[in-house]
């Protein structure tokens, strides 16, 4: 009989969003006529930009012509998309990225999980708390998390980010080898200033720490002092891998395309102390376990950077950020303590009256027919909070605020 990876058996029984779905399904079965407004899972609701659709239609037609048909593409991504990424996302910010440092993928979620394949199981892990659950669960699967005790994994350093410290994480109290940072943050919707991010890069340089920097929501940044890329900070290419996604930027949640940057300056170490290029290791893993993102999808992603695409993507982001402003303003008027929603499409809401995250979730569902995401599902420091997303329909967003006003 085949032996299993027993680290999988340590995972908690249910994934956060699966738990939410079960509760919502039970409510719908009991109240079939009630209209539920979902502000929980951060899926987009607006259609793909026209420039993207046009490019993908054109690519489909190319695939139907013998002269323009394409089979297997470059594992790391087509040069046309890689060049567009470098020329639009990095060069204007004074960041020099080489084409072989860019890896086109099917999304940041997969990348942040898969990158662990090239890293040893003995590495210690640090996460800001609350945290995107994938960072935790994939390290549990790899055997880096230790055991689950009193609501947390004893092999992971949790760095608390709450209203009490203005959601600005302190440097770790103990040595970590790998650190996860997500800014703009999911779930809190908060950001780090340039000076605050520099503290983390300096810390990583001084302590040989590898930073996993998830910038999936950078396109939503409004404030000039908030960096869009960790590579805007001097020295970051020696310590950081950056993850990006077209999912929330251009509505690719159902199309699947993202990319990551692994600088050639970035090295890891063997147990014997030999330095090893992480770019080389990731390239080897990438070409072995991934066949590449489809040509049609990459043509669609390329169109995001066209003049028409940029205009249409900006309109999408403005739409969702207007939703965020509507929710933020309405919730504040209702007397809630509200965070985020200014540089990110997430609202982080303090539960009223000392209610737990799940108690407030149940109250919203049963009394307002609204679905949010319990903050405790994102980690211990998420207890007493609830996440709402701005990715909904405008009319439903307005209706949701109206329902909240009568709670």
C-alpha positions in Angstrom: 0.0 0.0 0.0 1.3 3.5 -0.9 2.3 5.7 2.1 0.6 9.1 2.2 2.1 12.5 3.0 1.0 12.5 6.6 1.4 16.3 6.8 -1.8 16.5 4.9 -3.5 14.8 7.8 -2.6 17.7 10.1 -4.7 20.2 8.0 -7.8 21.4 9.7 -10.9 19.5 8.5 -12.4 22.3 6.4 -11.2 25.1 4.3 -12.5 28.5 5.4 -14.6 29.2 2.3 -16.0 25.7 2.2 -17.3 26.2 5.8 -18.9 29.5 4.6 -20.5 27.7 1.7 -22.0 25.1 3.9 -23.6 27.6 6.2 -25.0 29.7 3.3 -26.4 26.6 1.6 -28.1 25.6 4.8 -29.6 29.1 5.2 -30.8 29.0 1.5 -32.4 25.6 2.0 -34.3 27.0 5.1 -35.2 30.4 3.4 -35.5 29.7 -0.3 -37.2 33.0 -1.1 -34.7 35.3 0.6 -32.2 37.2 -1.5 -28.6 36.7 -0.2 -26.0 39.3 -1.1 -22.5 37.8 -1.1 -19.6 40.0 0.1 -17.4 37.1 1.2 -15.3 35.4 -1.3 -13.3 37.9 -3.3 -14.4 36.9 -6.8 -14.9 39.6 -9.4 -18.3 40.3 -11.0 -17.6 42.6 -13.9 -16.9 41.1 -17.4 -13.5 40.9 -19.0 -12.4 44.1 -20.7 -13.3 44.4 -24.3 -9.6 44.7 -25.4 -8.9 41.4 -23.6 -11.9 39.6 -25.2 -10.9 40.9 -28.7 -7.3 39.7 -28.3 -8.5 36.3 -27.1 -10.9 35.9 -30.0 -8.1 36.8 -32.4 -5.9 34.2 -30.7 -8.6 31.6 -31.1 -8.8 32.3 -34.8 -5.0 32.0 -35.1 -5.3 28.6 -33.5 -7.7 27.6 -36.3 -5.2 28.4 -39.0 -2.4 26.1 -40.0 0.0 29.0 -40.6 -0.6 30.7 -37.2 -1.5 27.6 -35.1 0.7 27.2 -31.9 1.3 24.0 -29.9 3.5 24.0 -26.8 4.7 27.5 -26.0 7.7 28.6 -24.1 7.5 27.1 -20.6 8.3 30.4 -18.9 5.9 32.5 -21.0 5.7 34.1 -24.5 8.2 36.9 -25.0 5.4 39.3 -26.1 3.8 39.1 -22.6 7.0 39.1 -20.6 8.2 42.2 -22.5 4.8 43.9 -21.8 5.1 43.1 -18.1 8.6 44.4 -17.8 7.8 47.5 -19.9 4.7 48.5 -18.1 4.8 47.1 -14.5 8.5 47.6 -13.7 10.5 49.9 -16.1 8.3 53.0 -15.4 9.1 52.6 -11.7 12.9 52.4 -12.4 13.1 48.7 -11.8 15.3 46.6 -14.1 13.9 43.1 -14.6 15.4 40.6 -17.0 13.1 38.4 -19.2 14.4 35.2 -17.7 13.4 36.5 -14.2 9.7 36.5 -15.2 7.6 33.3 -15.0 4.1 33.4 -16.5 1.7 31.1 -14.5 -2.0 30.4 -13.9 -2.2 32.7 -10.8 -0.7 33.9 -7.6 -2.4 31.3 -5.4 -0.7 28.4 -7.2 2.6 30.3 -7.3 2.7 31.1 -3.6 2.0 27.4 -2.8 4.2 25.8 -5.5 7.3 27.9 -4.7 7.8 25.9 -1.6 8.9 22.9 -3.7 12.3 24.5 -4.1 12.7 25.2 -0.4 13.8 22.9 2.4 11.4 21.6 4.9 13.5 22.7 7.8 13.0 26.4 7.1 11.2 28.4 9.7 8.2 30.4 8.6 6.9 33.9 9.5 3.5 35.3 8.5 1.7 38.5 9.3 -1.5 37.7 11.1 -4.3 37.7 9.9 -3.0 36.0 6.8 -4.2 34.5 3.5 -4.8 30.9 4.4 -2.9 29.4 1.4 0.4 30.6 2.9 -0.3 28.5 6.0 -1.8 25.4 4.5 0.8 24.9 1.9 3.5 25.0 4.5 1.6 22.6 6.6 1.5 20.2 3.6 5.3 20.6 3.3 6.0 19.8 6.9 7.2 23.3 7.9 4.3 24.3 10.2 4.8 22.0 13.2 1.6 21.1 15.1 -1.7 22.9 15.6 -2.0 24.0 19.2 -4.4 26.5 20.7 -5.5 27.9 17.4 -2.1 28.3 15.8 0.8 26.2 14.3 3.7 26.0 16.7 6.3 26.0 13.9 5.1 29.3 12.5 5.8 32.8 13.8 2.6 34.8 13.8 3.2 38.6 13.6 0.1 40.3 14.8 -1.5 43.1 12.7 -4.5 44.6 14.5 -6.0 48.0 15.2 -3.8 48.2 18.3 -0.7 48.4 16.2 -2.3 50.2 13.3 -2.0 47.0 11.2 1.8 47.6 10.9 3.6 44.4 11.7 6.6 44.4 14.1 9.8 42.6 13.1 9.8 39.0 14.2 10.6 38.2 17.8 12.5 35.0 16.7 14.5 34.0 13.7 12.6 33.1 10.6 14.0 31.9 7.3 11.0 32.7 5.1 8.6 35.5 5.6 5.3 36.1 3.8 4.1 39.7 3.2 1.0 40.6 1.2 0.4 44.3 0.4 -2.1 45.7 -0.2 -3.1 43.1 2.4 -5.7 40.4 2.0 -7.7 40.3 4.2 -7.3 43.7 6.1 -7.1 45.9 3.0 -4.3 47.9 4.7 -0.9 48.8 3.2 2.7 49.6 4.1 4.4 52.9 3.3 7.7 52.9 1.5 9.6 53.5 4.8 7.8 50.6 6.5 8.5 48.2 3.6 12.2 49.3 3.6 12.4 48.2 7.3 11.5 44.7 6.1 13.9 44.6 3.2 16.7 45.8 5.5 15.8 43.2 8.1 15.8 40.5 5.4 19.2 41.6 4.1 20.7 41.7 7.6 19.3 38.3 8.7 19.3 36.2 5.5 15.5 36.1 5.2 13.6 35.2 2.1 10.6 37.4 1.6 7.6 36.0 -0.4 5.9 39.3 -1.5 2.3 38.9 -2.7 1.4 42.1 -4.7 -1.8 40.7 -6.3 -3.7 43.9 -5.4 -1.1 46.5 -6.3 -3.2 47.9 -9.1 -5.7 49.2 -6.5 -3.1 51.4 -4.7 -4.2 55.0 -4.7 -1.6 56.7 -2.4 1.7 57.8 -3.8 3.7 56.7 -0.8 2.6 53.1 -1.1 5.0 51.0 -3.2 3.6 48.9 -6.0 6.5 46.5 -6.0 9.0 45.4 -3.3 11.7 46.0 -5.9 11.2 49.7 -5.5 13.2 49.2 -2.3 16.9 49.1 -2.7 18.4 45.6 -2.2 15.0 43.8 -2.4 16.1 41.8 -5.5 18.6 40.0 -3.2 15.9 38.8 -0.7 12.5 38.8 -2.3 10.3 36.9 -4.8 7.3 38.9 -6.0 3.9 37.4 -7.0 1.4 39.2 -9.3 -2.0 38.3 -10.8 -4.3 39.4 -13.5 -7.3 37.9 -11.6 -8.4 41.0 -9.6 -6.7 43.5 -11.9 -8.4 42.6 -15.1 -11.1 40.0 -14.1 -9.1 36.9 -14.9 -10.4 34.8 -12.0 -12.0 32.4 -14.4 -9.3 32.7 -17.1 -6.3 32.2 -14.9 -3.1 34.1 -15.5 -0.5 35.6 -13.2 3.3 35.8 -13.0 6.1 35.8 -10.5 9.5 37.4 -10.4 12.5 35.4 -9.2 15.6 37.7 -9.5 18.9 36.1 -10.5 20.5 37.9 -7.6 18.5 35.8 -5.1 20.2 32.8 -3.6 19.4 30.1 -1.1 21.7 27.7 0.7 22.4 24.0 1.0 22.9 22.4 4.4 26.7 22.5 3.7 26.5 26.3 3.2 26.8 26.3 -0.6 24.9 29.2 -2.3 22.3 28.2 -4.9 20.4 30.3 -7.4 16.7 30.2 -6.6 16.0 31.5 -10.2 17.7 28.3 -11.5 15.8 26.0 -9.1 12.5 27.6 -9.8 13.1 27.4 -13.5 13.8 23.7 -13.2 10.7 23.1 -11.2 8.6 25.3 -13.5 9.6 23.5 -16.7 9.2 20.1 -15.0 5.7 20.5 -13.4 4.0 23.1 -15.5 3.3 23.1 -19.2 2.8 26.8 -19.5 -0.2 29.2 -19.6 -2.2 28.9 -22.9 -1.3 31.1 -25.8 -4.9 32.4 -25.9 -4.8 33.5 -22.3 -1.4 35.1 -22.7 -2.6 37.2 -25.6 -5.5 38.3 -23.4 -3.1 39.3 -20.7 -0.9 41.2 -23.2 -4.0 43.2 -24.2 -4.2 44.5 -20.6 -1.2 46.7 -21.4 -2.6 48.1 -24.7 -3.9 51.7 -24.6 -7.5 50.4 -24.7 -6.8 47.7 -22.1 -5.2 50.2 -19.7 -8.3 52.4 -19.9 -10.7 49.6 -19.5 -8.8 48.1 -16.6 -8.7 51.4 -14.9 -12.5 51.6 -15.2 -12.8 48.2 -13.6 -10.6 49.2 -10.7 -12.5 52.5 -10.3 -15.8 50.6 -10.2 -14.6 48.3 -7.4 -12.9 51.1 -5.5 -16.1 53.1 -5.7 -17.9 50.1 -4.2 -15.3 50.1 -1.4 -15.8 53.8 -0.7 -19.6 53.3 -0.6 -19.3 50.4 1.9 -16.6 52.2 4.0 -18.7 55.4 4.2 -21.9 53.6 5.0 -20.4 51.3 7.6 -18.7 54.3 9.4 -22.1 56.1 9.4 -23.6 53.0 11.0 -21.1 53.3 13.8 -18.7 50.4 12.8 -15.0 50.5 13.2 -13.8 50.1 9.6 -10.3 49.6 8.1 -9.0 49.1 4.6 -11.0 50.0 1.5 -8.8 52.9 0.5 -5.9 51.2 -1.3 -7.5 47.8 -1.7 -10.9 46.3 -2.5 -11.3 44.8 1.0 -13.1 46.2 4.0 -11.9 44.9 7.4 -14.7 45.4 9.9 -14.5 45.2 13.7 -17.3 43.1 15.1 -19.6 45.1 17.4 -20.2 44.4 21.1 -17.3 42.0 21.5 -19.0 39.4 19.2 -16.8 36.7 17.8 -16.1 36.6 14.1 -18.5 33.6 13.5 -21.2 35.1 15.7 -21.2 38.3 13.7 -21.2 36.2 10.5 -24.3 34.4 11.6 -25.9 37.7 12.6 -25.3 39.2 9.2 -26.6 36.1 7.4 -29.7 35.7 9.5 -30.7 39.3 10.0 -29.4 41.1 6.9 -29.0 38.2 4.5 -25.4 39.3 3.9 -22.4 37.0 3.6 -19.0 38.2 4.8 -15.8 36.2 5.7 -15.1 35.6 9.4 -11.8 37.2 10.3 -10.7 34.3 12.5 -10.5 32.2 9.4 -7.5 34.2 8.5 -5.6 33.5 11.7 -5.7 34.2 15.5 -5.4 38.0 15.1 -8.5 38.0 12.8 -10.8 37.1 15.7 -13.2 39.9 16.3 -13.2 41.1 12.7 -15.0 40.3 9.4 -13.9 40.8 5.8 -16.2 42.3 3.2 -15.2 42.6 -0.5 -15.9 45.4 -2.9 -16.1 43.0 -5.9 -19.9 42.9 -6.0 -22.4 44.5 -8.2 -23.0 48.3 -7.6 -26.7 47.9 -6.9 -26.1 45.0 -4.5 -23.4 47.0 -2.8 -25.8 49.9 -2.2 -28.5 47.4 -1.0 -26.0 45.7 1.4 -25.2 49.0 3.1 -28.9 49.8 3.4 -29.4 46.4 5.1 -26.5 47.0 7.5 -28.0 50.4 8.5 -31.0 48.7 10.1 -29.1 46.0 12.1 
